[in-house]
Amino acid sequence: SDLTMVHQHPIQDKFDLMKPLLDRATRRPFHQAYDNFVINFCIPLLHSLGMSKNAFQSKTSASSQIVYRYQAFPCIRVVRPGEFSIGPHCDTAYGHSLGNLNFHIPLTTVFGTNALYTESHPGREDWHPLTAKSPGIGYL
C-alpha cells in the first residue's frame, strides 16, 4: 500500500499500528528483510568505503580482522503530518559510540519540515535536511 497515506490508516494509535512487530512470528518477514539489508548492503558498503580510504589499521589482511556489529532491531519512527518526532540531539548523549553510524531509510518522500535534519559534523549545529524525492533512498 501507499505509505504516504499512513496517516489515513484505519488504525490511528501508533502502538496498535506497530503491534505486529512486537510478536516474534509476525515480525519475522520484516526482521529477515532488515538483516538481509544490513548484511548484503550496509556492511559491504561500509567495508568498501573503509578499504578505499585505508581506514583499517592492520598489518595483516584487514578483511580477516574486522568484525561488524549492528543493532538487532532497527529504530522505527512513524511521524504523521503535524506530529513532532525528535528534536536536535547527538547520539553520543544517549550512550551511543562515536563509531556509531546511522542509515536513514525514508519510506515516503521527504522534504522541508518532514525531513530528518543533520549536522555536517557533531557540534557544528549547521543543520540541513536530508531530502528524497523517492521512497527508499537512504542516507549515511
Residue pairs with C-beta under 8 A, 6 or more apart in sequence:
3 107
3 108
3 135
4 108
4 109
6 17
6 78
6 80
6 108
7 80
7 81
9 17
11 17
14 78
17 78
18 76
18 78
20 26
20 27
21 27
21 30
21 76
31 73
34 73
34 74
38 70
42 70
42 103
43 68
43 70
45 140
46 68
46 101
47 63
47 66
47 68
49 55
50 56
50 62
50 66
51 62
56 62
56 65
56 66
58 65
77 85
77 86
79 85
79 114
81 114
88 117
88 125
88 127
90 122
90 123
91 100
91 102
92 98
92 100
92 122
101 140
102 140
103 138
103 139
103 140
104 116
104 130
104 138
104 139
105 136
105 138
106 116
106 130
106 132
106 135
106 136
106 137
106 138
107 135
107 136
108 135
109 132
109 133
109 134
109 135
110 116
110 129
110 130
110 131
110 132
111 129
111 131
111 133
112 129
112 131
115 129
115 130
115 131
116 129
116 130
116 139
117 127
117 128
117 129
117 130
118 127
118 128
118 130
118 139
119 125
119 126
119 127
120 126
120 128
130 139
132 139
